[in-house]
Amino acid sequence: MSRLAFFDLDGTLADRQSALSDAVTALCRAHVLPPDAEQWLRTELVDRANAADFARLRDAFGLEVSAEQLWCEYVGLMAAASACRPEVLEGLARLRASGWTIGIVTNGAGDIQRAKLTATGLADLVDGVAVSGDLEIRKPDPRLFELAASRCNVNLADGGWMIGDKPEDVVGGHRAGLRTIWLRGRPWADGLPAAHHIVDDVTDAIAILLNETPE
């Protein structure tokens, strides 16, 4: 088995929901947005966000500030609010020191995901990143995993692991020929393929990888 590990970003390596709450609050305060606009943002951005959301916000509430400015401010606020726990960063550093290749496979807009990776320190600990916005495809499409492998300079056919908290992480990992580790918590529909391991925290997943004996 190849010593390749792909990780999801939001909900796996970083807490998106906490960052989202802080960023939306800060944005609404900065522009003195009404409570219904703040609630609109929290509802619309709960799973994903892109520049088009802020064009719709501007139109819905008649805001004078441009959608581009709102999006840029949101990206900066999300990056500032994003964090990766020290024990997770340390675990990834141990993986790399042990000879693992580490990639990020994440859905989302490229600018905001990369801003978060830089702000959290994760960008310095990974060999390649594939964001769904790069190809306008999303997990579980295996092409996103192929892009990640290419950016990590590895061959996906050699196998590896995918670690994430969402069903599309596990389904996509299976479709890409990878073994999978699921961080429990998200709903799991009947009929989906089972992960090879189920854990409560990404540090548990890292420990599994560190105990792997290369073939």
Protein Blocks (a to p, Z undefined) as FASTA:
>chain_A
ZZbddddfehplpcfklmmmmmmmmmmmmnopafklmmmmmmmmmmbccfklmmmmmmmn
opabdfklmmmmmmmmmmmmpccdfklmmmmmmmmmnopacddddeddfklmmmmmmmno
mmmmcfbdcdfklnopacfbfklmmmmmmmnopafknopadddfbfklmmmmmmnopacd
ddehiacdehiacdfbdcfbfklmmmmmmmpccZZ
